[in-house]
Amino acid sequence: MSEFLEVVPEPGEQRLEVTLPPIGRIRAEVWALAWPVILSFGLDSILGLASMLMVGRLGAEAVGAVGLATQILGAVRAGIAAVGTGTVALVARYIGAGDRDSAEEVLKQSVIFGVIVSTIIAIPVIVFARPLMGLFQVKGEMAEMGARYLQVVMLSEPFQGIFLMCASGLRGAGDTRTPLWIGGIIDVLAIFFNYVLIFGKLGFPALGVDGSAVATLLAIAIGGLLFFWALSPAAIEQLIIQFGFVAYVAFVARYGPKEVAAYFIGVRILALSFLPGFGFSAASATLVGQGLGAHDPAFARKAGWESTKMAVVMMTALGLIFLLFAHQIAALFISDKQVIDYTAQFMYALAAAQPLMAIDWTITGALRGAGDSRFPLWGSLAGFYGMRLAVTIVISYYGGSITWIWWSLIADYIVRASVKSWRFSSEHWETIEV
């Protein structure tokens, strides 16, 4: 828990009384919880950037192969993250109510269930890796490299399940720093392993894309074991959306390997501007849950809106930086001028969407912290499937430019931000039981 939350034992009881910070200090509390999460995801993004920089030296097909495999991997991990969503809400609520024993039990059960779910999901993906790559209508070396990459990385999923569940539980309890230092270790190791195994350093053979996969597997396995050691003496929405992204990328892949490479380079670059959204989403989920657990809905409301305002400011600023230097940044990853142009166009669209994304992610975190997980699901489905994917299908059918497909995400996030803001304003979430 952060420095403003004091835990005072109640005589004769096994419960704890949690003193929430004054309303006037909400911003300080939000920041205390958000900055470790921002830094944690920042390190993850640096890992993604470093990996893409190294894979980019292998050519456009290598970038496309890793990108497509990562898209499938994201859909799989969203299934595990769905469990983590419930873990954050329940742990935060129990901590806010002073029931530490129940919070710890939730975390233990989540870890067990997360490992089981991740293992069950990983097995068919490993077996059917090549047919899954075929969904993107790519063939030849790109498809083969992507399938091998997917099969190797999927072996790390049980350890990834441990990591996600432990991180979710600790963040729900207000401890955002332990996931930060463990995640930092994973990222440093992954960058080192990528360099050694991709290019064949320190006496190891140059494995190329396969080396990047093995590096990811080793780093995540070590991270899962570290979490186990650290805690041994503590999103249906994302699943469906990630499967939708598989379909979205399939339409991008129809335009060719250069467009696919541009998409995944752009996503890696813009991930840096997404970081405040992740951090403030975690902060709002924790504080809203703790506020409701302490029977203080005014605190929960204030925490949600202040988190959103801070996220909008930071994400808009970062989006502006990427907007101004899109071509220069894209050129760091690949020398192909056409790919650079496609990447820059995609970055323009993502940069323009930053304020909407900030609202979407942070309000979603607030609603989840309150235990209102169904409405964010429907809001995201309406935006992604009802707008972005539908618009993409129409553009593709009529042979429209890839640039128009990039810009379809604006319509998506207008819907998401609008309906979720309305939901939070309605205050219906204050009465939800978890």
C-alpha positions in Angstrom: 0.0 0.0 0.0 1.2 3.5 -0.7 2.4 6.0 1.9 -0.9 7.7 2.5 -2.8 4.5 3.4 -2.4 3.5 7.1 -3.5 0.1 8.4 -4.5 0.0 12.1 -5.3 -3.3 13.8 -8.7 -3.4 15.6 -8.5 -4.9 19.1 -10.1 -8.3 19.3 -10.7 -8.7 15.6 -8.9 -10.3 12.7 -9.8 -7.4 10.4 -7.9 -4.2 9.6 -9.2 -0.6 9.4 -8.0 1.2 6.3 -7.7 5.0 6.6 -8.2 6.5 3.1 -6.3 9.7 2.2 -8.2 13.0 2.3 -10.1 13.9 -0.9 -7.7 16.8 -1.4 -4.8 14.5 -1.6 -6.3 12.2 -4.3 -3.8 13.4 -6.9 -0.8 12.6 -4.8 -2.3 9.1 -4.0 -3.1 8.4 -7.7 0.5 9.4 -8.7 2.0 7.3 -5.9 0.2 4.2 -7.3 0.5 5.1 -11.0 4.2 5.9 -11.5 5.5 2.4 -10.7 3.0 0.9 -13.2 3.9 3.5 -15.8 7.6 2.7 -15.3 6.9 -1.0 -15.4 5.1 -0.8 -18.7 7.7 1.6 -19.9 10.3 -1.1 -19.3 8.2 -3.5 -21.2 7.9 -1.1 -24.1 11.7 -0.6 -24.1 12.0 -4.4 -24.3 9.6 -4.4 -27.2 11.5 -1.6 -28.9 14.9 -3.2 -28.4 13.6 -6.6 -29.6 12.1 -4.9 -32.7 15.3 -3.0 -33.4 17.2 -6.3 -33.3 14.7 -8.3 -35.3 14.4 -5.4 -37.8 18.0 -6.0 -38.7 16.9 -9.4 -40.0 14.5 -7.8 -42.6 10.8 -7.1 -43.2 9.8 -10.7 -43.2 11.3 -11.3 -39.8 9.5 -8.2 -38.4 6.2 -9.4 -39.9 6.6 -12.9 -38.5 7.3 -11.8 -35.0 4.5 -9.2 -35.2 1.9 -11.6 -36.4 2.9 -14.2 -33.8 2.8 -11.5 -31.1 -0.8 -10.7 -32.2 -1.9 -14.2 -31.5 0.1 -14.3 -28.3 -1.8 -11.1 -27.2 -5.1 -12.8 -27.8 -4.0 -15.8 -25.7 -2.7 -13.7 -22.8 -5.9 -11.7 -22.7 -7.7 -14.9 -21.6 -5.3 -15.1 -18.6 -5.6 -11.3 -18.0 -9.4 -11.8 -17.7 -8.7 -13.6 -14.4 -6.4 -10.8 -13.4 -9.2 -8.3 -13.8 -11.3 -10.0 -11.2 -8.3 -10.3 -9.0 -7.7 -6.6 -8.9 -11.3 -5.7 -8.1 -11.6 -8.3 -5.3 -8.3 -7.7 -3.7 -8.8 -3.9 -3.7 -12.3 -4.3 -2.3 -11.1 -6.6 0.5 -8.1 -4.4 1.3 -10.4 -1.4 1.4 -12.7 -3.2 3.8 -9.7 -4.3 6.0 -10.1 -8.0 5.3 -6.5 -9.0 4.5 -7.1 -12.8 4.9 -9.8 -12.8 2.2 -7.5 -10.7 -0.1 -4.7 -13.2 0.3 -7.0 -16.1 -0.4 -8.2 -14.4 -3.6 -4.6 -14.0 -4.8 -3.7 -17.6 -4.0 -6.7 -19.0 -5.9 -6.1 -16.6 -8.8 -2.5 -17.8 -9.2 -3.6 -21.5 -9.3 -6.4 -20.8 -11.7 -4.1 -18.6 -13.9 -1.6 -21.3 -14.3 -4.3 -23.9 -15.1 -6.0 -21.6 -17.7 -2.7 -20.5 -19.3 -1.6 -24.2 -19.7 -4.9 -25.3 -21.2 -4.9 -22.4 -23.7 -1.2 -22.8 -24.6 -1.4 -26.5 -25.7 -3.7 -26.1 -28.7 -1.9 -22.9 -29.8 1.4 -24.8 -29.9 -0.2 -27.7 -31.8 -2.0 -25.5 -34.3 0.6 -22.7 -34.6 0.9 -23.0 -38.4 -2.8 -23.0 -39.2 -3.2 -20.0 -36.9 -0.5 -18.1 -38.8 -2.4 -19.1 -42.0 -5.4 -17.0 -40.7 -3.3 -13.9 -41.7 -3.0 -15.3 -45.3 0.8 -15.2 -45.2 2.9 -17.9 -46.6 6.5 -19.0 -47.0 9.3 -18.0 -44.7 7.3 -15.4 -42.8 4.6 -17.9 -41.9 7.2 -20.5 -40.9 9.2 -18.1 -38.7 6.1 -16.8 -37.1 4.8 -20.3 -36.3 8.1 -21.4 -34.7 8.3 -18.2 -32.7 4.7 -18.7 -31.4 5.4 -22.3 -30.4 8.5 -21.5 -28.4 7.0 -18.5 -26.6 3.8 -20.3 -25.7 5.9 -22.7 -23.5 6.3 -19.7 -21.1 2.5 -19.3 -20.6 2.3 -21.1 -17.2 5.0 -18.7 -15.9 3.2 -15.8 -17.5 0.1 -16.8 -15.7 1.9 -16.7 -12.3 3.3 -13.2 -13.2 0.0 -11.7 -14.3 -2.0 -13.0 -11.3 0.6 -11.9 -8.8 1.0 -8.5 -10.4 -2.8 -8.0 -10.5 -3.2 -9.0 -6.8 -0.4 -6.8 -5.6 -1.6 -3.8 -7.6 -5.1 -4.3 -6.2 -3.6 -4.2 -2.7 -1.8 -0.9 -3.5 1.7 -2.5 -4.0 2.7 -1.4 -7.5 6.4 -1.5 -6.8 7.0 -5.2 -6.4 5.7 -5.9 -10.0 8.0 -3.1 -11.1 11.2 -4.5 -9.9 10.4 -8.1 -10.9 9.3 -6.9 -14.3 12.4 -4.8 -14.6 14.6 -7.8 -14.1 12.6 -9.8 -16.7 13.0 -7.0 -19.3 16.8 -6.5 -18.7 17.3 -10.3 -19.0 15.1 -10.5 -22.1 17.1 -7.7 -23.9 20.4 -9.4 -23.0 19.2 -12.8 -24.1 17.8 -11.4 -27.4 21.1 -9.8 -28.2 23.1 -12.9 -27.5 20.8 -15.4 -29.2 19.6 -13.4 -32.2 23.1 -12.4 -33.3 25.1 -15.3 -31.9 27.3 -13.6 -29.2 29.3 -15.1 -26.4 29.9 -18.3 -28.3 26.2 -19.0 -29.0 25.0 -19.6 -32.5 23.1 -16.9 -34.3 19.4 -18.1 -34.1 17.7 -15.0 -35.6 13.9 -15.0 -34.9 14.2 -18.3 -33.1 16.7 -16.7 -30.8 14.2 -13.9 -29.9 11.6 -16.6 -29.0 14.0 -18.5 -26.8 15.0 -15.2 -25.1 11.4 -14.4 -24.3 10.8 -17.9 -22.9 13.8 -17.8 -20.6 13.1 -14.3 -19.3 9.4 -15.0 -18.5 10.2 -18.3 -16.8 12.7 -16.5 -14.6 10.2 -13.8 -13.8 7.5 -16.3 -12.8 9.9 -18.1 -10.5 10.9 -14.7 -9.0 7.3 -13.9 -8.2 6.8 -17.3 -6.6 9.9 -16.7 -4.4 8.8 -13.1 -3.5 5.3 -14.2 -2.4 6.0 -17.7 -0.9 6.3 -16.8 3.1 0.5 -13.3 -2.0 -10.6 -9.9 -18.7 -13.1 -11.2 -20.8 -13.0 -7.9 -22.5 -9.4 -8.2 -23.5 -9.8 -11.8 -24.7 -12.5 -10.9 -27.1 -10.8 -7.7 -28.2 -7.5 -9.5 -28.9 -9.3 -12.0 -31.1 -10.8 -9.1 -32.9 -7.3 -7.7 -33.4 -6.4 -11.0 -35.1 -9.1 -10.3 -37.6 -8.1 -6.6 -38.0 -4.4 -7.6 -38.6 -5.6 -10.2 -41.2 -7.1 -7.4 -43.2 -3.8 -5.4 -42.9 -1.9 -8.5 -44.1 -3.9 -8.5 -47.3 -2.1 -5.3 -48.3 1.3 -7.0 -48.2 4.3 -7.6 -45.9 5.4 -3.9 -45.8 2.1 -2.9 -44.4 2.3 -5.6 -41.8 5.8 -4.6 -40.8 4.7 -0.9 -40.6 1.8 -1.9 -38.3 3.9 -3.7 -35.8 6.7 -1.2 -35.8 4.1 1.5 -35.2 2.5 -0.4 -32.4 5.8 -0.8 -30.7 6.7 2.8 -31.0 3.3 4.1 -29.9 3.3 1.7 -26.9 5.4 4.3 -25.2 2.6 6.9 -25.3 0.2 4.3 -24.0 2.1 3.9 -20.7 0.3 6.6 -18.7 -3.0 4.9 -19.6 -1.8 1.6 -18.1 -0.5 3.3 -15.0 -3.5 5.5 -14.3 -5.9 2.7 -15.1 -4.2 0.6 -12.4 -4.3 3.5 -10.0 -8.0 4.2 -10.6 -8.9 0.5 -10.2 -7.1 0.3 -6.9 -8.4 3.6 -5.4 -12.0 3.1 -6.6 -12.1 -0.4 -5.2 -10.6 0.7 -1.9 -12.9 3.6 -1.7 -16.0 1.4 -2.1 -14.6 -1.1 0.3 -14.2 1.6 2.9 -17.8 2.8 2.1 -16.7 6.1 0.7 -18.1 6.5 -2.8 -17.2 10.2 -3.0 -13.6 9.2 -2.7 -14.0 6.5 -5.4 -15.7 9.0 -7.8 -13.0 11.6 -7.3 -10.2 9.1 -7.7 -11.7 7.9 -11.0 -12.0 11.4 -12.5 -8.7 12.7 -11.3 -6.9 9.6 -12.7 -8.6 10.2 -16.0 -7.6 13.9 -16.2 -4.0 13.1 -15.4 -3.9 10.3 -18.0 -5.3 12.6 -20.7 -2.7 15.3 -20.1 0.2 12.9 -20.2 -0.9 10.8 -23.1 -1.8 13.8 -25.2 1.7 15.2 -24.6 3.4 12.0 -25.5 1.2 11.6 -28.6 2.2 15.0 -29.8 5.9 14.1 -29.6 5.4 11.0 -31.7 3.3 13.0 -34.1 6.1 15.6 -34.7 8.9 13.0 -35.1 7.0 10.1 -36.7 9.3 9.7 -39.8 12.5 10.1 -37.8 11.5 7.5 -35.2 10.3 5.0 -37.8 13.6 5.3 -39.7 15.4 4.0 -36.6 13.8 0.6 -37.1 14.0 -0.1 -40.8 15.6 1.5 -43.9 12.8 0.7 -46.3 11.3 4.1 -47.3 7.8 2.6 -48.1 7.6 0.9 -44.7 8.7 4.2 -43.0 5.9 6.1 -44.7 3.3 3.5 -43.8 4.6 3.5 -40.2 4.4 7.3 -40.0 0.8 7.4 -41.3 -0.2 4.8 -38.7 1.6 6.8 -35.9 -0.4 9.9 -36.9 -3.7 8.1 -36.4 -2.6 6.6 -33.0 -1.2 9.9 -31.8 -4.5 11.6 -32.6 -6.4 9.0 -30.6 -4.3 9.4 -27.5 -6.8 11.6 -25.5 -9.6 9.1 -26.3 -7.5 6.2 -25.4 -6.6 7.8 -22.1 -10.3 8.2 -21.2 -11.1 4.6 -22.3 -8.3 2.9 -20.4 -8.6 4.9 -17.2 -12.4 4.8 -16.9 -12.3 1.1 -17.7 -9.8 0.7 -14.8 -12.2 2.6 -12.5 -15.2 0.5 -13.5 -13.2 -2.7 -13.0 -12.0 -1.6 -9.6 -15.7 -1.2 -8.7 -16.4 -4.7 -9.9 -18.3 -3.4 -13.0 -16.6 -5.5 -15.6 -19.5 -6.3 -17.9 -20.2 -2.8 -19.1 -16.6 -2.1 -20.2 -16.8 -5.3 -22.2 -19.9 -4.1 -24.1 -18.4 -0.7 -24.6 -15.2 -2.1 -26.1 -17.1 -4.5 -28.3 -19.3 -1.7 -29.6 -16.3 0.4 -30.4 -14.0 -2.3 -31.9 -16.4 -4.6 -33.7 -19.2 -2.1 -34.3 -16.9 0.6 -35.6 -13.2 -0.2 -36.3 -13.6 -3.7 -37.6 -16.8 -2.9 -39.6 -15.2 0.2 -41.1 -12.1 -1.8 -42.0 -14.1 -4.5 -43.7 -15.8 -1.8 -45.8 -12.5 -0.1 -46.7 -10.9 -3.4 -47.6 -13.9 -4.5 -49.7 -13.8 -1.3 -51.8 -10.0 -1.3 -52.1 -9.4 1.7 -49.9 -5.9 2.9 -48.9 -4.2 1.3 -45.9 -4.1 4.8 -44.4 -7.9 4.7 -44.0 -7.7 1.4 -42.1 -5.2 3.1 -39.8 -7.7 5.9 -39.1 -10.6 3.6 -38.4 -9.4 3.4 -34.8 -10.6 7.0 -34.2 -14.2 5.9 -34.6 -13.5 2.9 -32.3 -12.2 5.0 -29.4 -14.8 7.8 -29.8 -17.5 5.1 -29.0 -15.5 3.5 -26.2 -14.6 6.8 -24.4 -18.1 8.1 -24.7 -20.1 5.1 -23.4 -17.7 4.3 -20.6 -17.6 8.0 -19.4 -21.4 7.9 -19.4 -21.4 4.8 -17.3 -19.0 6.2 -14.8 -21.0 9.4 -14.6 -24.2 7.4 -13.9 -22.7 6.1 -10.6 -24.5 2.8 -11.1 -21.2 1.1 -10.3 -21.3 2.3 -6.7 -24.0 -0.3 -5.9 -22.5 -3.4 -7.6 -21.6 -6.3 -5.3 -18.4 -8.3 -5.9 
